[in-house]
Amino acid sequence: MAKPNYQFQKRQKELEKLKKQEEKKQRKLERAKEESDENQEQADDGEEVS
């Protein structure tokens, strides 16, 4: 019976963790962009040209 390759398993787990962190970072950036766009639209709506 072959021995388990713990280094490979550990590396795969680390890669999965990094991928998940990157996806989370992207979601946060998208959410921040949407909020800034909404705030910009609200500011534009609030200003009246006289």
C-alpha positions as CSV (number, residue, x, y, z in Angstrom):
1,M,0.0,0.0,0.0
2,A,1.3,3.4,-0.9
3,K,2.0,6.1,1.7
4,P,-0.2,9.2,1.5
5,N,1.6,12.3,0.1
6,Y,0.8,14.8,2.8
7,Q,2.9,17.5,1.2
8,F,0.7,17.3,-1.9
9,Q,-2.4,17.4,0.1
10,K,-1.2,20.4,2.1
11,R,-0.2,22.2,-1.1
12,Q,-3.6,21.6,-2.6
13,K,-5.3,22.9,0.5
14,E,-3.1,26.0,0.4
15,L,-4.0,26.6,-3.3
16,E,-7.7,26.2,-2.5
17,K,-7.4,28.7,0.4
18,L,-5.6,31.2,-1.8
19,K,-8.2,30.9,-4.5
20,K,-11.0,31.4,-2.0
21,Q,-9.3,34.5,-0.6
22,E,-8.8,35.9,-4.1
23,E,-12.5,35.4,-4.9
24,K,-13.5,37.1,-1.7
25,K,-11.2,40.0,-2.5
26,Q,-12.9,40.4,-5.9
27,R,-16.4,40.3,-4.4
28,K,-15.4,43.0,-1.9
29,L,-14.0,45.2,-4.7
30,E,-17.2,44.7,-6.8
31,R,-19.4,45.5,-3.8
32,A,-17.3,48.7,-3.1
33,K,-17.5,49.7,-6.7
34,E,-21.3,49.3,-6.7
35,E,-21.7,51.3,-3.5
36,S,-19.5,54.1,-4.9
37,D,-21.6,54.1,-8.1
38,E,-24.8,54.3,-6.1
39,N,-23.4,57.1,-3.9
40,Q,-22.4,59.0,-7.1
41,E,-25.9,58.6,-8.6
42,Q,-27.5,59.9,-5.3
43,A,-25.1,62.9,-5.3
44,D,-26.0,63.6,-8.9
45,D,-29.7,63.4,-8.2
46,G,-29.4,65.6,-5.2
47,E,-27.8,68.5,-7.1
48,E,-30.2,70.8,-8.9
49,V,-29.0,73.1,-11.6
50,S,-30.3,76.7,-11.0
